[in-house]
Amino acid sequence: MKNMMQFLQDVKIEMTKVVWPKFDEFIGSTIIVLVLVCAFAIYLGSIDFVFSKFARYIFKLYGGY
């Protein structure tokens, strides 16, 4: 239990040393992350769509589906 209390005290001390981002930086970073996540989702979704169409075509061509 003593180690746990020491750990929590150390965490409290370290949290006072943290330099938190300003609100504008926070919003800017959040927007960048959201845009990149959406872009990757669209990219991966389109690749999945193309490959699934290609696979269906191949299966239909060779009588598998």
mmCIF file as gemmi writes it, N, C-alpha and C atoms, coordinates in Angstrom:
data_model
loop_
_atom_site.group_PDB
_atom_site.id
_atom_site.type_symbol
_atom_site.label_atom_id
_atom_site.label_alt_id
_atom_site.label_comp_id
_atom_site.label_asym_id
_atom_site.label_entity_id
_atom_site.label_seq_id
_atom_site.pdbx_PDB_ins_code
_atom_site.Cartn_x
_atom_site.Cartn_y
_atom_site.Cartn_z
_atom_site.occupancy
_atom_site.B_iso_or_equiv
_atom_site.pdbx_formal_charge
_atom_site.auth_seq_id
_atom_site.auth_asym_id
_atom_site.pdbx_PDB_model_num
ATOM 1 N N . MET Axp A 1 ? 0.826 -1.201 0 1 0 ? 1 A 1
ATOM 2 C CA . MET Axp A 1 ? 0 0 0 1 0 ? 1 A 1
ATOM 3 C C . MET Axp A 1 ? 0.872 1.268 0 1 0 ? 1 A 1
ATOM 4 N N . LYS Axp A 2 ? 2.018 1.17 0.665 1 0 ? 2 A 1
ATOM 5 C CA . LYS Axp A 2 ? 2.919 2.315 0.715 1 0 ? 2 A 1
ATOM 6 C C . LYS Axp A 2 ? 3.441 2.659 -0.682 1 0 ? 2 A 1
ATOM 7 N N . ASN Axp A 3 ? 3.736 1.629 -1.464 1 0 ? 3 A 1
ATOM 8 C CA . ASN Axp A 3 ? 4.21 1.863 -2.829 1 0 ? 3 A 1
ATOM 9 C C . ASN Axp A 3 ? 3.143 2.542 -3.677 1 0 ? 3 A 1
ATOM 10 N N . MET Axp A 4 ? 1.893 2.157 -3.452 1 0 ? 4 A 1
ATOM 11 C CA . MET Axp A 4 ? 0.788 2.748 -4.211 1 0 ? 4 A 1
ATOM 12 C C . MET Axp A 4 ? 0.649 4.235 -3.879 1 0 ? 4 A 1
ATOM 13 N N . MET Axp A 5 ? 0.742 4.581 -2.609 1 0 ? 5 A 1
ATOM 14 C CA . MET Axp A 5 ? 0.631 5.982 -2.207 1 0 ? 5 A 1
ATOM 15 C C . MET Axp A 5 ? 1.801 6.797 -2.775 1 0 ? 5 A 1
ATOM 16 N N . GLN Axp A 6 ? 2.984 6.223 -2.759 1 0 ? 6 A 1
ATOM 17 C CA . GLN Axp A 6 ? 4.156 6.907 -3.319 1 0 ? 6 A 1
ATOM 18 C C . GLN Axp A 6 ? 3.979 7.121 -4.818 1 0 ? 6 A 1
ATOM 19 N N . PHE Axp A 7 ? 3.454 6.096 -5.479 1 0 ? 7 A 1
ATOM 20 C CA . PHE Axp A 7 ? 3.2 6.201 -6.914 1 0 ? 7 A 1
ATOM 21 C C . PHE Axp A 7 ? 2.223 7.334 -7.208 1 0 ? 7 A 1
ATOM 22 N N . LEU Axp A 8 ? 1.133 7.403 -6.461 1 0 ? 8 A 1
ATOM 23 C CA . LEU Axp A 8 ? 0.134 8.454 -6.686 1 0 ? 8 A 1
ATOM 24 C C . LEU Axp A 8 ? 0.709 9.842 -6.412 1 0 ? 8 A 1
ATOM 25 N N . GLN Axp A 9 ? 1.558 9.959 -5.411 1 0 ? 9 A 1
ATOM 26 C CA . GLN Axp A 9 ? 2.204 11.244 -5.139 1 0 ? 9 A 1
ATOM 27 C C . GLN Axp A 9 ? 3.141 11.631 -6.287 1 0 ? 9 A 1
ATOM 28 N N . ASP Axp A 10 ? 3.868 10.645 -6.805 1 0 ? 10 A 1
ATOM 29 C CA . ASP Axp A 10 ? 4.754 10.908 -7.943 1 0 ? 10 A 1
ATOM 30 C C . ASP Axp A 10 ? 3.964 11.316 -9.181 1 0 ? 10 A 1
ATOM 31 N N . VAL Axp A 11 ? 2.829 10.68 -9.388 1 0 ? 11 A 1
ATOM 32 C CA . VAL Axp A 11 ? 1.974 11.036 -10.527 1 0 ? 11 A 1
ATOM 33 C C . VAL Axp A 11 ? 1.494 12.472 -10.39 1 0 ? 11 A 1
ATOM 34 N N . LYS Axp A 12 ? 1.08 12.845 -9.189 1 0 ? 12 A 1
ATOM 35 C CA . LYS Axp A 12 ? 0.612 14.214 -8.951 1 0 ? 12 A 1
ATOM 36 C C . LYS Axp A 12 ? 1.724 15.228 -9.246 1 0 ? 12 A 1
ATOM 37 N N . ILE Axp A 13 ? 2.933 14.926 -8.825 1 0 ? 13 A 1
ATOM 38 C CA . ILE Axp A 13 ? 4.067 15.824 -9.079 1 0 ? 13 A 1
ATOM 39 C C . ILE Axp A 13 ? 4.347 15.925 -10.575 1 0 ? 13 A 1
ATOM 40 N N . GLU Axp A 14 ? 4.347 14.796 -11.251 1 0 ? 14 A 1
ATOM 41 C CA . GLU Axp A 14 ? 4.621 14.799 -12.692 1 0 ? 14 A 1
ATOM 42 C C . GLU Axp A 14 ? 3.53 15.529 -13.475 1 0 ? 14 A 1
ATOM 43 N N . MET Axp A 15 ? 2.29 15.428 -13.027 1 0 ? 15 A 1
ATOM 44 C CA . MET Axp A 15 ? 1.189 16.097 -13.732 1 0 ? 15 A 1
ATOM 45 C C . MET Axp A 15 ? 1.307 17.615 -13.644 1 0 ? 15 A 1
ATOM 46 N N . THR Axp A 16 ? 1.962 18.116 -12.606 1 0 ? 16 A 1
ATOM 47 C CA . THR Axp A 16 ? 2.165 19.571 -12.529 1 0 ? 16 A 1
ATOM 48 C C . THR Axp A 16 ? 3.226 20.035 -13.523 1 0 ? 16 A 1
ATOM 49 N N . LYS Axp A 17 ? 4.07 19.116 -13.993 1 0 ? 17 A 1
ATOM 50 C CA . LYS Axp A 17 ? 5.126 19.456 -14.948 1 0 ? 17 A 1
ATOM 51 C C . LYS Axp A 17 ? 4.661 19.406 -16.396 1 0 ? 17 A 1
ATOM 52 N N . VAL Axp A 18 ? 3.488 18.868 -16.62 1 0 ? 18 A 1
ATOM 53 C CA . VAL Axp A 18 ? 2.988 18.695 -17.984 1 0 ? 18 A 1
ATOM 54 C C . VAL Axp A 18 ? 2.635 20.055 -18.576 1 0 ? 18 A 1
ATOM 55 N N . VAL Axp A 19 ? 3.038 20.268 -19.815 1 0 ? 19 A 1
ATOM 56 C CA . VAL Axp A 19 ? 2.657 21.484 -20.539 1 0 ? 19 A 1
ATOM 57 C C . VAL Axp A 19 ? 1.473 21.115 -21.42 1 0 ? 19 A 1
ATOM 58 N N . TRP Axp A 20 ? 0.298 21.534 -21.012 1 0 ? 20 A 1
ATOM 59 C CA . TRP Axp A 20 ? -0.918 21.195 -21.74 1 0 ? 20 A 1
ATOM 60 C C . TRP Axp A 20 ? -1.064 22.108 -22.953 1 0 ? 20 A 1
ATOM 61 N N . PRO Axp A 21 ? -1.615 21.592 -24.055 1 0 ? 21 A 1
ATOM 62 C CA . PRO Axp A 21 ? -1.773 22.426 -25.253 1 0 ? 21 A 1
ATOM 63 C C . PRO Axp A 21 ? -2.834 23.5 -25.04 1 0 ? 21 A 1
ATOM 64 N N . LYS Axp A 22 ? -2.651 24.586 -25.741 1 0 ? 22 A 1
ATOM 65 C CA . LYS Axp A 22 ? -3.672 25.638 -25.701 1 0 ? 22 A 1
ATOM 66 C C . LYS Axp A 22 ? -4.895 25.157 -26.472 1 0 ? 22 A 1
ATOM 67 N N . PHE Axp A 23 ? -6.022 25.8 -26.241 1 0 ? 23 A 1
ATOM 68 C CA . PHE Axp A 23 ? -7.277 25.344 -26.836 1 0 ? 23 A 1
ATOM 69 C C . PHE Axp A 23 ? -7.196 25.331 -28.361 1 0 ? 23 A 1
ATOM 70 N N . ASP Axp A 24 ? -6.596 26.355 -28.956 1 0 ? 24 A 1
ATOM 71 C CA . ASP Axp A 24 ? -6.472 26.409 -30.417 1 0 ? 24 A 1
ATOM 72 C C . ASP Axp A 24 ? -5.627 25.253 -30.952 1 0 ? 24 A 1
ATOM 73 N N . GLU Axp A 25 ? -4.539 24.939 -30.253 1 0 ? 25 A 1
ATOM 74 C CA . GLU Axp A 25 ? -3.703 23.804 -30.664 1 0 ? 25 A 1
ATOM 75 C C . GLU Axp A 25 ? -4.475 22.497 -30.543 1 0 ? 25 A 1
ATOM 76 N N . PHE Axp A 26 ? -5.232 22.375 -29.465 1 0 ? 26 A 1
ATOM 77 C CA . PHE Axp A 26 ? -6.039 21.178 -29.241 1 0 ? 26 A 1
ATOM 78 C C . PHE Axp A 26 ? -7.059 20.99 -30.361 1 0 ? 26 A 1
ATOM 79 N N . ILE Axp A 27 ? -7.768 22.053 -30.715 1 0 ? 27 A 1
ATOM 80 C CA . ILE Axp A 27 ? -8.775 21.971 -31.776 1 0 ? 27 A 1
ATOM 81 C C . ILE Axp A 27 ? -8.112 21.66 -33.111 1 0 ? 27 A 1
ATOM 82 N N . GLY Axp A 28 ? -6.994 22.313 -33.402 1 0 ? 28 A 1
ATOM 83 C CA . GLY Axp A 28 ? -6.283 22.062 -34.658 1 0 ? 28 A 1
ATOM 84 C C . GLY Axp A 28 ? -5.822 20.62 -34.774 1 0 ? 28 A 1
ATOM 85 N N . SER Axp A 29 ? -5.244 20.097 -33.709 1 0 ? 29 A 1
ATOM 86 C CA . SER Axp A 29 ? -4.785 18.705 -33.723 1 0 ? 29 A 1
ATOM 87 C C . SER Axp A 29 ? -5.95 17.74 -33.857 1 0 ? 29 A 1
ATOM 88 N N . THR Axp A 30 ? -7.043 18.033 -33.182 1 0 ? 30 A 1
ATOM 89 C CA . THR Axp A 30 ? -8.22 17.166 -33.256 1 0 ? 30 A 1
ATOM 90 C C . THR Axp A 30 ? -8.781 17.135 -34.67 1 0 ? 30 A 1
ATOM 91 N N . ILE Axp A 31 ? -8.843 18.287 -35.312 1 0 ? 31 A 1
ATOM 92 C CA . ILE Axp A 31 ? -9.358 18.347 -36.685 1 0 ? 31 A 1
ATOM 93 C C . ILE Axp A 31 ? -8.445 17.567 -37.63 1 0 ? 31 A 1
ATOM 94 N N . ILE Axp A 32 ? -7.137 17.713 -37.462 1 0 ? 32 A 1
ATOM 95 C CA . ILE Axp A 32 ? -6.199 16.971 -38.311 1 0 ? 32 A 1
ATOM 96 C C . ILE Axp A 32 ? -6.391 15.474 -38.134 1 0 ? 32 A 1
ATOM 97 N N . VAL Axp A 33 ? -6.517 15.023 -36.897 1 0 ? 33 A 1
ATOM 98 C CA . VAL Axp A 33 ? -6.709 13.593 -36.631 1 0 ? 33 A 1
ATOM 99 C C . VAL Axp A 33 ? -8.01 13.102 -37.256 1 0 ? 33 A 1
ATOM 100 N N . LEU Axp A 34 ? -9.086 13.849 -37.095 1 0 ? 34 A 1
ATOM 101 C CA . LEU Axp A 34 ? -10.376 13.433 -37.66 1 0 ? 34 A 1
ATOM 102 C C . LEU Axp A 34 ? -10.328 13.372 -39.182 1 0 ? 34 A 1
ATOM 103 N N . VAL Axp A 35 ? -9.691 14.357 -39.804 1 0 ? 35 A 1
ATOM 104 C CA . VAL Axp A 35 ? -9.579 14.36 -41.265 1 0 ? 35 A 1
ATOM 105 C C . VAL Axp A 35 ? -8.766 13.158 -41.74 1 0 ? 35 A 1
ATOM 106 N N . LEU Axp A 36 ? -7.648 12.881 -41.076 1 0 ? 36 A 1
ATOM 107 C CA . LEU Axp A 36 ? -6.823 11.739 -41.472 1 0 ? 36 A 1
ATOM 108 C C . LEU Axp A 36 ? -7.541 10.41 -41.258 1 0 ? 36 A 1
ATOM 109 N N . VAL Axp A 37 ? -8.267 10.28 -40.166 1 0 ? 37 A 1
ATOM 110 C CA . VAL Axp A 37 ? -9.027 9.048 -39.918 1 0 ? 37 A 1
ATOM 111 C C . VAL Axp A 37 ? -10.078 8.856 -40.999 1 0 ? 37 A 1
ATOM 112 N N . CYS Axp A 38 ? -10.788 9.916 -41.353 1 0 ? 38 A 1
ATOM 113 C CA . CYS Axp A 38 ? -11.797 9.817 -42.416 1 0 ? 38 A 1
ATOM 114 C C . CYS Axp A 38 ? -11.15 9.487 -43.758 1 0 ? 38 A 1
ATOM 115 N N . ALA Axp A 39 ? -10.014 10.1 -44.051 1 0 ? 39 A 1
ATOM 116 C CA . ALA Axp A 39 ? -9.33 9.826 -45.318 1 0 ? 39 A 1
ATOM 117 C C . ALA Axp A 39 ? -8.885 8.371 -45.392 1 0 ? 39 A 1
ATOM 118 N N . PHE Axp A 40 ? -8.303 7.848 -44.324 1 0 ? 40 A 1
ATOM 119 C CA . PHE Axp A 40 ? -7.887 6.448 -44.319 1 0 ? 40 A 1
ATOM 120 C C . PHE Axp A 40 ? -9.081 5.512 -44.4 1 0 ? 40 A 1
ATOM 121 N N . ALA Axp A 41 ? -10.189 5.872 -43.751 1 0 ? 41 A 1
ATOM 122 C CA . ALA Axp A 41 ? -11.389 5.037 -43.818 1 0 ? 41 A 1
ATOM 123 C C . ALA Axp A 41 ? -11.92 4.981 -45.245 1 0 ? 41 A 1
ATOM 124 N N . ILE Axp A 42 ? -11.952 6.115 -45.917 1 0 ? 42 A 1
ATOM 125 C CA . ILE Axp A 42 ? -12.411 6.144 -47.313 1 0 ? 42 A 1
ATOM 126 C C . ILE Axp A 42 ? -11.452 5.356 -48.199 1 0 ? 42 A 1
ATOM 127 N N . TYR Axp A 43 ? -10.159 5.528 -47.987 1 0 ? 43 A 1
ATOM 128 C CA . TYR Axp A 43 ? -9.152 4.81 -48.767 1 0 ? 43 A 1
ATOM 129 C C . TYR Axp A 43 ? -9.289 3.3 -48.58 1 0 ? 43 A 1
ATOM 130 N N . LEU Axp A 44 ? -9.338 2.847 -47.338 1 0 ? 44 A 1
ATOM 131 C CA . LEU Axp A 44 ? -9.449 1.411 -47.081 1 0 ? 44 A 1
ATOM 132 C C . LEU Axp A 44 ? -10.796 0.86 -47.534 1 0 ? 44 A 1
ATOM 133 N N . GLY Axp A 45 ? -11.852 1.643 -47.374 1 0 ? 45 A 1
ATOM 134 C CA . GLY Axp A 45 ? -13.162 1.211 -47.85 1 0 ? 45 A 1
ATOM 135 C C . GLY Axp A 45 ? -13.203 1.057 -49.354 1 0 ? 45 A 1
ATOM 136 N N . SER Axp A 46 ? -12.561 1.973 -50.061 1 0 ? 46 A 1
ATOM 137 C CA . SER Axp A 46 ? -12.556 1.871 -51.525 1 0 ? 46 A 1
ATOM 138 C C . SER Axp A 46 ? -11.707 0.693 -51.992 1 0 ? 46 A 1
ATOM 139 N N . ILE Axp A 47 ? -10.588 0.444 -51.329 1 0 ? 47 A 1
ATOM 140 C CA . ILE Axp A 47 ? -9.78 -0.731 -51.675 1 0 ? 47 A 1
ATOM 141 C C . ILE Axp A 47 ? -10.57 -2.006 -51.42 1 0 ? 47 A 1
ATOM 142 N N . ASP Axp A 48 ? -11.258 -2.08 -50.293 1 0 ? 48 A 1
ATOM 143 C CA . ASP Axp A 48 ? -12.079 -3.246 -49.979 1 0 ? 48 A 1
ATOM 144 C C . ASP Axp A 48 ? -13.171 -3.433 -51.022 1 0 ? 48 A 1
ATOM 145 N N . PHE Axp A 49 ? -13.799 -2.34 -51.426 1 0 ? 49 A 1
ATOM 146 C CA . PHE Axp A 49 ? -14.862 -2.407 -52.426 1 0 ? 49 A 1
ATOM 147 C C . PHE Axp A 49 ? -14.328 -2.948 -53.751 1 0 ? 49 A 1
ATOM 148 N N . VAL Axp A 50 ? -13.19 -2.413 -54.197 1 0 ? 50 A 1
ATOM 149 C CA . VAL Axp A 50 ? -12.603 -2.846 -55.475 1 0 ? 50 A 1
ATOM 150 C C . VAL Axp A 50 ? -12.207 -4.316 -55.413 1 0 ? 50 A 1
ATOM 151 N N . PHE Axp A 51 ? -11.542 -4.729 -54.349 1 0 ? 51 A 1
ATOM 152 C CA . PHE Axp A 51 ? -11.127 -6.124 -54.247 1 0 ? 51 A 1
ATOM 153 C C . PHE Axp A 51 ? -12.312 -7.072 -54.133 1 0 ? 51 A 1
ATOM 154 N N . SER Axp A 52 ? -13.377 -6.656 -53.44 1 0 ? 52 A 1
ATOM 155 C CA . SER Axp A 52 ? -14.547 -7.534 -53.343 1 0 ? 52 A 1
ATOM 156 C C . SER Axp A 52 ? -15.242 -7.664 -54.698 1 0 ? 52 A 1
ATOM 157 N N . LYS Axp A 53 ? -15.312 -6.57 -55.458 1 0 ? 53 A 1
ATOM 158 C CA . LYS Axp A 53 ? -15.882 -6.654 -56.808 1 0 ? 53 A 1
ATOM 159 C C . LYS Axp A 53 ? -15.025 -7.554 -57.696 1 0 ? 53 A 1
ATOM 160 N N . PHE Axp A 54 ? -13.707 -7.418 -57.585 1 0 ? 54 A 1
ATOM 161 C CA . PHE Axp A 54 ? -12.799 -8.25 -58.358 1 0 ? 54 A 1
ATOM 162 C C . PHE Axp A 54 ? -12.954 -9.725 -57.976 1 0 ? 54 A 1
ATOM 163 N N . ALA Axp A 55 ? -13.051 -10.009 -56.691 1 0 ? 55 A 1
ATOM 164 C CA . ALA Axp A 55 ? -13.209 -11.393 -56.238 1 0 ? 55 A 1
ATOM 165 C C . ALA Axp A 55 ? -14.536 -11.969 -56.719 1 0 ? 55 A 1
ATOM 166 N N . ARG Axp A 56 ? -15.609 -11.188 -56.635 1 0 ? 56 A 1
ATOM 167 C CA . ARG Axp A 56 ? -16.903 -11.672 -57.137 1 0 ? 56 A 1
ATOM 168 C C . ARG Axp A 56 ? -16.834 -11.96 -58.635 1 0 ? 56 A 1
ATOM 169 N N . TYR Axp A 57 ? -16.156 -11.105 -59.377 1 0 ? 57 A 1
ATOM 170 C CA . TYR Axp A 57 ? -16.004 -11.312 -60.816 1 0 ? 57 A 1
ATOM 171 C C . TYR Axp A 57 ? -15.249 -12.609 -61.094 1 0 ? 57 A 1
ATOM 172 N N . ILE Axp A 58 ? -14.168 -12.826 -60.388 1 0 ? 58 A 1
ATOM 173 C CA . ILE Axp A 58 ? -13.376 -14.049 -60.583 1 0 ? 58 A 1
ATOM 174 C C . ILE Axp A 58 ? -14.197 -15.281 -60.213 1 0 ? 58 A 1
ATOM 175 N N . PHE Axp A 59 ? -14.907 -15.231 -59.092 1 0 ? 59 A 1
ATOM 176 C CA . PHE Axp A 59 ? -15.72 -16.38 -58.682 1 0 ? 59 A 1
ATOM 177 C C . PHE Axp A 59 ? -16.846 -16.641 -59.679 1 0 ? 59 A 1
ATOM 178 N N . LYS Axp A 60 ? -17.445 -15.556 -60.169 1 0 ? 60 A 1
ATOM 179 C CA . LYS Axp A 60 ? -18.519 -15.727 -61.15 1 0 ? 60 A 1
ATOM 180 C C . LYS Axp A 60 ? -17.954 -16.283 -62.461 1 0 ? 60 A 1
ATOM 181 N N . LEU Axp A 61 ? -16.784 -15.817 -62.852 1 0 ? 61 A 1
ATOM 182 C CA . LEU Axp A 61 ? -16.15 -16.249 -64.083 1 0 ? 61 A 1
ATOM 183 C C . LEU Axp A 61 ? -15.825 -17.746 -64.056 1 0 ? 61 A 1
ATOM 184 N N . TYR Axp A 62 ? -15.38 -18.22 -62.915 1 0 ? 62 A 1
ATOM 185 C CA . TYR Axp A 62 ? -14.993 -19.626 -62.811 1 0 ? 62 A 1
ATOM 186 C C . TYR Axp A 62 ? -16.035 -20.484 -62.09 1 0 ? 62 A 1
ATOM 187 N N . GLY Axp A 63 ? -17.226 -19.959 -61.899 1 0 ? 63 A 1
ATOM 188 C CA . GLY Axp A 63 ? -18.346 -20.734 -61.375 1 0 ? 63 A 1
ATOM 189 C C . GLY Axp A 63 ? -18.298 -21.041 -59.888 1 0 ? 63 A 1
ATOM 190 N N . GLY Axp A 64 ? -17.64 -20.242 -59.113 1 0 ? 64 A 1
ATOM 191 C CA . GLY Axp A 64 ? -17.527 -20.526 -57.69 1 0 ? 64 A 1
ATOM 192 C C . GLY Axp A 64 ? -18.631 -19.933 -56.841 1 0 ? 64 A 1
ATOM 193 N N . TYR Axp A 65 ? -19.239 -18.891 -57.198 1 0 ? 65 A 1
ATOM 194 C CA . TYR Axp A 65 ? -20.173 -18.158 -56.346 1 0 ? 65 A 1
ATOM 195 C C . TYR Axp A 65 ? -21.581 -18.63 -56.61 1 0 ? 65 A 1
